[in-house]
C-alpha cells in the first residue's frame, strides 16, 4: 500500500541532493573564476552563492518545521481523526482513605507530576503534560480545555460511571498528502487522559 509519507522522504532527499549540488557548484565556479579571470573574489559570484544558500536554508527550515515542529489543530477535520474512549476507574483501598488516583510530584526546580490510576485491572501512570484530573461538579478540568472533549458526552459519562472514569482522547494524522509532507500520515498526533473523580477526597498525594 502506498504511504503518503514517501512525499516527505522525497522532499528531504531533494534537499540533501541540492546541498550536494550547491557545494559542487560553488567549488566549480570558484575554480573557473581563478583559472579564467585570475580572481579569487567577485560580487556576482558571491551574490549567486548567497542566493543558493538562502534557498537551501529556507527549504530545510520549512521541512524541519513540517517534520519536527508540527502542531496541528485538533479540530481540523482535514488533517486529524479522533475518538474518545471511556473506561471506569477502579478504586484502590488500603491504609488511609480509598482513592481513584495517586499524584506523585517531583520537588525540584523544574517540577513534574505523574498520575497513577487503575482501569480494568491494569495500572496506568501518565505525566501531567498528557493528563489532568477533574473533580466536583466540573467534568472538564481547565488544563483539559485544550482537548476538544464534548461536554454533553462527559455529562452522560458522569451519570453512567458516577463520576469515576477516565476519558482517553486519541488523535491520529489522516493518511493524506498534507500529513505526508511532514511524514506524519497515519501516525499518532496525541493521546490525552482526562481522569474524572467525584471529589478531591478520592485523590491521594504521594509523600
Secondary structure, DSSP 8 states (H G I E B T S, - for coil): ---TTHHHHHHHHHHHHHHHHHHHHHHHHHHHIIIII--S--HHHHHHHHHHHHHHHHHHHHHHHHHHS----TT-TTTEEEEEEEEEB--B-SSSS-BSEEEEE--STT--EEEEEEETTEEEEEEGGGEEEEETT-SS-GGGGGS---HHHHHHHHHHHTT-EEEEEEEEE-SSHHHHHTT-TTSEEEEEEEEEESSGGGEEE--
